[in-house]
Amino acid sequence: MSDRILRLLFALSVAILLPLVASSADEFEPIFDGKTLTGWKALDMSYWTVRDGAITGQSTPEHPCTSNQFIVWQGGEVRDFELKLKFRVVGNGCNSGVQFRSEIRPDGLAVGYQADIYQSGDYLGGVCDEMHSRDGHELLAANGSKTIIDESGNRDRTPLGEQATMRPEGEWNDYHITAKGQHITLRVNGQVSTELIDREEGHYDLSGILGLQLRSGDPMTVQFKDISLKQLSGR
């Protein structure tokens, strides 16, 4: 076979393979197998099990949760990404969240952005700042609004429309988190709940861990399933 034919075949193979590689990078990949906690880890695993095909965090009167608990994906840090999952929660005001671009302290507490879960109102589908603020939990962008934080920390908030809502108790809800640079968009049950553009110097986070929260306080059960991640880094 001549060198010219070999070069043509090589060029053809590259032309075929490159779109396949790009397509693969664009796909959502499951990061929870639906059966075990393989690939997920918490400082205290006693709160976490797999039930109903979902990562389940539970506190009870016999095993209370006195400080927030986080189970963390062990697949590495996330930077620019999209995350889709289903969740449902009962008890404790339905208070939970998805931690992203964050860090875990030695005591197991998370510091950084949280896509909030709550029974209703501003916090459901809002972006919170976990543990950075004095009271430990600050709402940066509320459900039903877009917030732009400038370099000095000044905030400009504009309405997006009606607030997102949770489905009736016992039904699964959809969460879709998109983070591209300093622009974060959250969707709950298909509706954009909030947008955040965070330009505050020394405050915004561009990379970090991905985790799921069991909130301290009254007994509760929170479940997460169908967890899929699309990494957008390098775009």
N, C-alpha and C positions, 0 to 999 in steps of 0.2 A: 504494500500500500504506500503511495507516495506521501511525501511530507505535506504537500498541499491538501490532500484529502484528509490527512490526520488533523491538520490545523482547522479545516472546516468542521470536522466532527467535534473537535474540542470546543470550538466557538458555539456550535449548535447546542452541545450539552450544557454549557454555561448559560446560554440564553433560556434554556428550559428550566434549569435548576434555580436560577436567581429568583424568578417570580414565586417559585414554590417556597423558598426560604423566607422571602418577604411575607408571603401569605401566612406561613406558620407563625411568624413573629406577631402578626396582627390578630391571631386567634385568642379567644378566651380559653384558659387552661384551668381545669379543676385543681384546687389545692387542698381539698378535703375528700377522702375516699368514701365517706358516708357510712363507714363501718368501725373505724378505729381512730384514735388520736395520734396516729403516726404523722410526724411532721408538725405537731403542735405541742407546746410546752408552757406550763405555768409554774410559778414558784411553789404554789400549793395546789397539787393536782387533785386533792380530795374534793374539790368543788366541781370537778369536770368529768363528764362521762359522755358516751354516745348513746342517744335514745331517739327512737323514731327517725333514724337515719340522719340525725342532727347532732352537732356539738352542743352539749347541754350543760349550762351552769346553773347550780341550784344551791340555795341556802334554806335552812329549816330552823325551827326553834331549837332543835337538838344540835344543829351545826350552823350557828349563825355566821354571817359575813360581817365582820367588824371593820374591815378596810377593803377598798375596791380591789377586785381580783381581775387579772388579765391572763388570757391564754394567747400565746404568741405563735404566729406562723414561723417555722424554722427555715424557710426557703430563702432567706436573705432579706435585705432591705428593699423597700419600694421607693420609687422616685416619681416619674411620670407614669401614670397607670389608670386603668379602669378596673373596678371591682363590682361584681354582681353577686348578691346573695339573697336568701330568704330568711326572715326572722319571725318569731312570735314570742310573746312574753306575758307572764301573769304575775301579779303581786308587786309590791314596792313601787307603786305608781308607774309600772312598766318602764322603769328607769334603767337604761343600759346604753351601749354604744359600740361603735367600731373605731378602734384607735388606728391612726395611720400617720406615716412620716414622723414617728415618735421614737422615744427611747424608754427603756425600762430601767428604773432605779434598782439598786441592790435589794431594797425592801419589797420589790415586786410591783410598785406603783408606776404608772405610765406618765410620761410628760410629753405633751404635744397635741396635735390636732385630734379631735374626735368627731365623727359623724354621730350625732346624738339620736338616741331612741327614748321617747317619752310617750305618755298616754295621749297627749294632745298639746296644742299651743305652740309657743315660740320655739321650744326645745326640740320637738319632733322634727327630724330632718334639718336641724340647725348644725352649724359648725361651732364646736366648743374648744376651748383651750384648757386642756387638762393639766392641773398642777402648776402652771406658770404663774397664775394670779395668786393674790394673797389668800383668797377664800378657797383656793384649790380647783375652782371650776368657773370659767368665764365664757359667756355666750358671745362669740365673735360675729356671727351672722345668723339671724333668726329665720325660722320657717316663714315663707311667704315674702322674703326680701332679698335684695342684692346689696352687699356691703363692700365698699372699697376703703381699705385702710392705707393711707399714704405713708411716706417714708418717716414722718414724724409721729405716726400713730393716730392721726386724726381720722375720723370715720364718717363716711357719707353713705347713708342708707336710703334706698329707694324700694318701693313695693314692687313685687313681681305679680301679684294677684292673690287668689285665694290660697290659704294654707293647705299643705298636704295633710291627709288624715290616715289613721290606721284603720284597717279592716276590723270587723267584729272579733271579740276575744275568741281565741281558738283557731282563727284562720291565719294563714301565712301572709306576711307582707314582703314586698320586694324593696330592696335597697340597691341603688346604683350610684357609685361614687366615682367621680372623674377628677383627677388632679393633673394639671399640665402647667408646669412652672409655678407661678404664683396665683394661678386661677383654679379654683375648686368649685365644682358643681355637684350638688346632691339631688337625687331623685328618690321619692318614696312612692311606691305603687304607680310608677310611670309618670308622676308629676314632678316637675322641678320644684323642690322645696326651698332651696337657697343657692345663692352664688356668693363666693368670697374671692376678692382679689386682695391679697395681703402683701403689701410692699414695705411694711414697717421694718426699719433697719434693726438688726439684732434680734428680731422676733420670729420672722417667717421661717418655716421649715421646708426644705426641698427633698429630704430623704429621711428614712427611718423605718422602724419596724411596723408590722401590721398585726393587730391584736383584737380580741373580742373581750368585752367587759361583763363582769358580774358585779352589780352595784351593791355597796354596803347598805345595811339598814334592815328593813322588814324582810321576812322570808319571801323568796321569789324564785321563779324558774324562767330562764331565757334560753332560747334555742336558735341555732344558725345552721342552715343547710344550703346545698347547691351553691357552694362558694367557688367562684371562678374569677381568675385574675388575668388581665391583659397588660403586659409591661409595655410602656411606650417610651422607655428611656432611649436616648440616642437620636431622637427625631429632631 
